[in-house]
């Protein structure tokens, strides 16, 4: 869970810097890519851990 939160924060920071600093639009694209990868990782991780048998 900490990794997911960290990657979301990194994506937000990269996106904000990419929008605010002229000429660094690629950082916005990189931030979006990191965010999408993080969402995919979280979905796969939560899907696997959610199917444990109840004892």
Backbone torsions as a table, in degrees:
resi	resn	phi	psi	omega
1	UNK	NA	-35.7	179.9
2	UNK	-66.1	-36.6	178.9
3	UNK	-64.8	-41.0	179.5
4	UNK	-62.9	-46.0	179.1
5	UNK	-63.0	-42.8	179.1
6	UNK	-61.4	-43.5	-179.5
7	UNK	-68.3	-33.7	175.7
8	UNK	-65.4	-42.3	178.6
9	UNK	-63.9	-42.7	178.2
10	UNK	-61.6	-42.8	179.6
11	UNK	-63.2	-41.6	178.3
12	UNK	-63.8	-44.2	-179.7
13	UNK	-63.5	-45.1	178.6
14	UNK	-62.6	-40.3	178.7
15	UNK	-64.9	-43.0	179.6
16	UNK	-64.8	-44.3	178.5
17	UNK	-63.7	-40.3	179.8
18	UNK	-63.7	-32.6	179.4
19	UNK	-79.9	-40.6	-172.8
20	UNK	-79.8	-35.8	-176.0
21	UNK	-92.5	124.4	-178.5
22	UNK	-68.2	132.8	178.6
23	UNK	91.6	-1.8	-179.8
24	UNK	-114.3	40.4	180.0
25	UNK	-63.0	-27.2	179.8
26	UNK	-63.6	-25.6	176.8
27	UNK	-67.8	-34.7	175.3
28	UNK	-63.7	-44.1	178.1
29	UNK	-63.2	-41.9	178.3
30	UNK	-64.4	-39.6	177.4
31	UNK	-63.3	-41.2	177.6
32	UNK	-65.1	-40.2	179.3
33	UNK	-64.6	-41.8	177.7
34	UNK	-63.9	-41.2	179.5
35	UNK	-63.8	-44.3	179.7
36	UNK	-65.3	-39.6	176.9
37	UNK	-64.7	-37.5	178.9
38	UNK	-66.4	-41.9	178.5
39	UNK	-64.3	-41.3	178.2
40	UNK	-64.4	-43.5	178.2
41	UNK	-61.9	-44.5	-179.4
42	UNK	-64.5	-40.5	179.7
43	UNK	-64.2	-43.1	178.7
44	UNK	-67.8	-40.3	-178.9
45	UNK	-66.4	-45.5	-178.2
46	UNK	-70.8	-29.5	178.3
47	UNK	-67.7	-42.2	179.5
48	UNK	-68.2	-41.2	-177.3
49	UNK	-77.5	-16.4	-178.1
50	UNK	-82.5	-7.0	-175.0
51	UNK	-107.6	25.8	177.9
52	UNK	-74.9	139.7	178.8
53	UNK	-69.7	145.0	179.7
54	UNK	-83.9	133.0	-180.0
55	UNK	-107.6	NA	NA
